[in-house]
C-alpha cells in the first residue's frame, strides 16, 4: 500500500465533497437550473477577488485568462512593461509578442522580487507604456511581487493598466482588487480554488473596460465584453465547463464559510511553517527576501540529483512535490501549501523530504524540520 499526497503548486488536491458535487449527473448549460448555479458562482467569485466588478468564468486554463487580458485590453504596437522574474513572467512577454505588442522587459534575478523603483524608472522613461504585466506570485521561483506598491504607480494614470496574474495568489493571500486599484486579475481553478484544471477567472476594473473599448487585438473565443454581456443573464457565450462550475460554486461557498481572512491566515501559517523547516534543515530558500505563501522553494544539497529526488518522492514515497524549472531544473524542490491543504499535509511533505534526502545521502537530521514546522503549525490549535 502506498497512499499518495499531491503537494505540488497545481494541480492541487480536490476536496471529497467537491468531487462528489462534480460527479452528479450532467445537466444542460442552457437551463434555469445551470444558470442558478453559474450565477451563484459568479457572485461569490466577487468575494474571492474582493471586488464589485464582474468576474468572468472561462473554460480555459489560467494561461487563457492571461491571453484574454492581452487581446481584450491592448492593440498591436502598444508598449507593455513585462516583469520577467521567472517562467510565468516570461510567458507574459511571449503572449504580448504573439499579438504584436512591444514588451519593455524588466528582467529580475530569479528568487528576487521586482524593485518598485525599477518599475517607476521604466514608466518614467517610457510614458507611452499602456500596461504593466506582473505575477502576484511567480510560481516557478516562489516569489511574491509587491503588487500594492506597484498599484500606487499605475492608478495615477488613466491610460496605464496594471494586469496581475494572480493564479497562485488569489485565495492564498490578500490581493484586494478594488482597494488597491488593480485593473485586471486572473486566477485558475487548479490552484487555491481546489478544482481540476479547466477554468480561468478574470475580472477587470472600470478603467480596463474603457481601454477594452479601444483595443484592437483580434479575439473571438476570449471576448470578455461578450462574456460580460452573457454573465448578466447568468450564462456564458460558449459552452461552459459545467461540472467544474458546479464544483466552483461549492468551493466558493466553503471559502465564504471559512472566511477569506481565515483562508489567508491558514496559508500564511503553512508557509511560515515550511520556511521554518527549510531553515532548520540548513537548506537555502530560493526566495529568501520576498517568499510567496503559495509554495516554498529550496535548493537541493550538493551531490543530490534533484530530478531523481523528486521522482523518488513521487513514485516511492507517494508524495508529489515540484522540481525546479528551466535553469533550476534538478537544483530545486518546491513544496506547495495552497488550496485544500492543512497542517498534516505540511508535516507529511517535510517528513517525506527529510527521508528522501537521507536516502540520497544528504546530511540532514530527520525530524528537525518537522519539529520546527510543528512549533508554528500548533498556532491553529491554541486560539
Residue pairs with C-beta under 8 A, 6 or more apart in sequence:
2 316
2 318
3 318
4 318
4 319
4 320
5 318
5 319
5 320
5 345
5 348
5 349
5 352
6 12
6 13
6 320
7 319
7 320
7 321
7 335
7 336
7 337
7 341
7 345
7 348
7 349
8 320
8 321
8 322
8 334
8 336
9 139
9 168
9 191
9 294
9 295
9 322
9 334
9 336
9 338
10 139
10 167
10 168
10 188
10 190
10 191
10 197
10 336
11 190
11 196
11 197
12 190
12 191
12 192
12 194
12 336
12 338
12 339
12 340
12 341
13 194
13 339
13 340
13 341
13 345
14 194
14 195
14 196
14 247
14 340
15 194
15 251
15 254
15 340
17 250
17 254
18 194
18 195
18 247
18 250
18 251
18 254
19 247
21 246
21 247
21 249
21 250
22 243
22 244
22 246
22 247
23 243
24 246
26 242
26 243
27 33
27 34
27 242
28 34
29 235
29 236
29 239
29 240
29 242
30 235
34 235
34 240
34 242
34 245
35 233
35 234
35 235
36 234
37 245
37 246
37 249
38 57
38 234
38 235
38 236
38 240
38 245
39 234
40 249
41 57
41 245
41 248
41 249
41 252
42 54
42 55
42 57
42 231
42 234
44 249
44 252
44 253
44 255
44 256
45 55
45 57
45 201
45 203
45 248
45 252
46 52
46 53
46 54
46 55
46 203
47 252
47 255
47 256
47 260
48 55
48 170
48 171
48 201
48 252
48 255
48 260
49 55
49 170
49 175
49 177
49 185
49 201
49 203
50 174
50 175
50 176
50 177
50 178
50 179
50 260
51 176
51 177
51 178
51 185
51 203
52 178
53 177
53 178
53 203
53 204
53 205
53 206
54 203
54 204
54 228
54 231
55 201
55 202
55 203
56 201
56 202
56 203
56 224
56 227
56 228
56 231
57 199
57 200
57 201
57 231
57 236
57 240
57 245
57 248
58 64
58 65
58 68
58 199
58 200
58 201
58 202
58 222
58 227
58 236
59 198
59 199
59 236
59 238
59 239
59 240
59 241
59 244
60 68
60 198
60 199
60 200
60 222
61 188
61 190
61 197
61 198
61 200
62 165
62 167
62 186
62 187
62 188
62 191
62 200
63 91
63 95
63 200
64 200
64 222
65 167
65 186
65 187
65 188
65 200
65 201
65 202
66 91
66 92
66 95
66 165
66 186
67 95
67 222
68 186
68 200
68 202
68 219
68 222
68 224
69 163
69 184
69 186
69 202
69 204
70 95
70 96
70 99
70 101
70 217
71 99
71 215
71 217
71 218
71 219
71 222
72 204
72 212
72 215
72 217
72 219
72 222
72 223
72 224
72 225
73 131
73 161
73 163
73 183
73 184
73 204
73 208
73 211
73 212
73 215
74 80
74 96
74 99
74 101
74 130
74 131
74 211
74 215
74 217
75 214
75 215
75 216
75 217
76 99
76 100
76 101
76 216
76 217
77 100
77 101
77 102
78 101
78 102
78 130
78 131
79 101
79 102
79 103
79 104
79 126
79 128
79 129
79 130
80 92
80 96
80 101
80 102
80 103
80 104
80 129
80 130
80 131
80 132
80 133
81 103
81 104
81 106
81 119
81 122
81 123
81 126
81 129
81 131
81 132
81 133
82 89
82 92
82 93
82 96
82 103
82 104
82 105
82 106
82 133
83 89
83 92
83 106
83 108
83 114
83 119
83 132
83 133
83 134
83 135
83 145
84 90
84 92
84 93
84 105
84 106
84 107
84 108
85 107
85 108
85 109
85 110
85 112
85 113
85 114
85 135
85 138
85 141
85 143
85 145
86 110
86 135
86 138
86 139
86 140
86 141
86 143
86 325
87 139
87 140
87 325
87 326
88 135
88 138
88 139
88 140
88 165
88 167
89 108
89 133
89 134
89 135
89 138
92 103
92 133
92 134
92 135
92 165
93 103
93 105
93 133
96 102
96 103
96 133
97 103
99 217
99 218
100 217
101 217
104 122
104 126
104 129
106 114
106 118
106 119
106 122
108 114
110 140
110 141
110 286
110 327
110 328
111 141
111 143
111 286
111 287
111 288
111 297
112 143
112 287
112 289
112 290
113 143
113 144
113 145
113 146
113 287
113 289
113 290
114 134
114 145
114 146
114 150
116 146
116 149
116 150
116 153
119 132
119 150
119 153
120 153
122 129
123 129
123 132
123 153
123 160
129 160
130 159
130 160
130 161
130 211
131 160
131 161
131 162
131 163
132 150
132 153
132 154
132 160
132 161
132 162
132 163
133 163
133 165
134 145
134 147
134 150
134 162
134 163
134 164
134 165
135 145
135 164
135 165
135 167
135 169
136 144
136 145
136 147
136 164
136 165
136 166
136 168
136 169
136 170
136 175
137 143
137 144
137 145
137 166
137 167
137 168
137 169
137 172
137 292
137 293
137 294
137 295
138 144
138 145
138 292
139 167
139 168
139 292
139 294
139 295
140 324
140 325
140 326
140 328
141 286
141 287
141 297
141 328
142 286
142 287
142 291
142 292
142 294
142 295
142 296
142 297
142 334
143 287
143 290
143 291
143 292
144 169
144 173
144 287
144 290
144 291
144 292
144 293
145 290
146 290
147 162
147 164
147 175
147 180
147 182
148 180
150 162
151 162
151 180
151 181
151 182
154 160
154 161
154 162
154 181
154 183
155 162
155 180
155 181
158 207
159 211
161 183
161 184
161 205
161 207
161 208
161 211
162 181
162 182
162 183
162 184
163 183
163 184
163 186
164 175
164 182
164 184
164 185
164 186
165 186
166 175
166 185
166 186
166 187
167 186
167 187
167 188
167 191
168 191
168 192
168 292
168 294
168 295
168 338
169 175
169 187
169 292
169 294
170 185
170 187
170 191
170 192
170 193
170 201
171 187
171 191
171 192
171 193
171 255
171 260
171 263
171 338
171 339
172 191
172 192
172 264
172 267
172 292
172 293
172 294
172 338
173 264
173 267
173 268
173 292
173 293
173 294
174 264
175 182
175 185
177 185
177 203
177 205
178 205
181 205
182 205
183 204
183 205
183 207
183 208
184 202
184 203
184 204
184 205
184 208
185 202
185 203
186 200
186 201
186 202
187 193
187 200
187 201
188 197
188 199
188 200
188 201
189 195
189 196
189 197
189 198
189 199
189 200
189 201
189 244
189 247
189 248
190 196
190 197
190 198
191 294
191 338
191 339
192 267
192 294
192 338
192 339
193 199
193 201
193 248
193 251
193 339
194 251
194 339
194 340
195 244
195 247
195 248
195 251
196 244
196 247
198 241
198 244
199 241
199 244
199 245
199 248
202 224
204 212
204 224
209 225
209 228
212 224
212 225
221 238
223 237
226 237
227 236
227 237
229 237
230 236
230 237
255 263
258 266
264 293
266 342
266 380
267 293
267 294
267 337
267 338
268 293
269 376
269 377
269 379
269 380
270 293
270 337
270 341
270 342
270 343
270 346
270 377
271 291
271 292
271 293
271 294
271 296
271 337
272 376
273 346
273 372
273 373
273 374
273 375
273 376
273 377
274 296
274 335
274 337
274 346
274 349
274 350
274 373
275 285
275 291
275 296
276 372
276 373
276 375
276 376
277 350
277 369
277 370
277 372
277 373
278 285
278 296
278 298
278 369
279 285
279 372
280 368
280 369
280 371
280 372
281 354
281 357
281 364
281 365
281 368
281 369
282 364
283 298
283 299
283 300
283 301
283 364
284 298
284 299
285 291
285 296
285 297
285 298
285 299
286 297
286 298
286 299
286 328
286 332
287 297
293 337
293 338
294 336
294 337
294 338
295 322
295 334
295 335
295 336
295 337
295 338
296 334
296 335
296 337
297 324
297 332
297 333
297 334
297 335
298 332
298 333
298 334
299 331
299 332
300 306
300 309
300 330
300 331
300 332
300 333
300 362
301 357
301 362
301 363
301 364
303 361
303 362
304 357
304 360
304 361
304 362
305 330
305 360
306 323
306 324
306 329
306 330
306 331
306 332
306 333
307 323
307 329
307 330
308 360
309 333
309 356
309 357
309 360
310 321
310 322
310 323
310 333
312 356
312 359
312 360
313 319
313 320
313 321
313 352
313 353
313 356
314 320
314 321
317 352
317 355
317 356
319 348
319 349
319 352
319 353
321 333
321 334
321 335
321 336
321 349
321 352
321 353
322 333
322 334
322 335
322 336
323 329
323 330
323 332
323 333
323 334
324 330
324 331
324 332
324 333
324 334
333 353
335 346
335 349
335 350
335 353
337 345
337 346
337 349
343 377
343 380
346 373
346 377
347 370
347 373
347 374
347 377
350 369
350 370
350 373
351 366
351 369
351 370
353 369
354 364
354 365
354 366
354 367
354 368
354 369
354 370
355 366
357 364
358 364
358 366
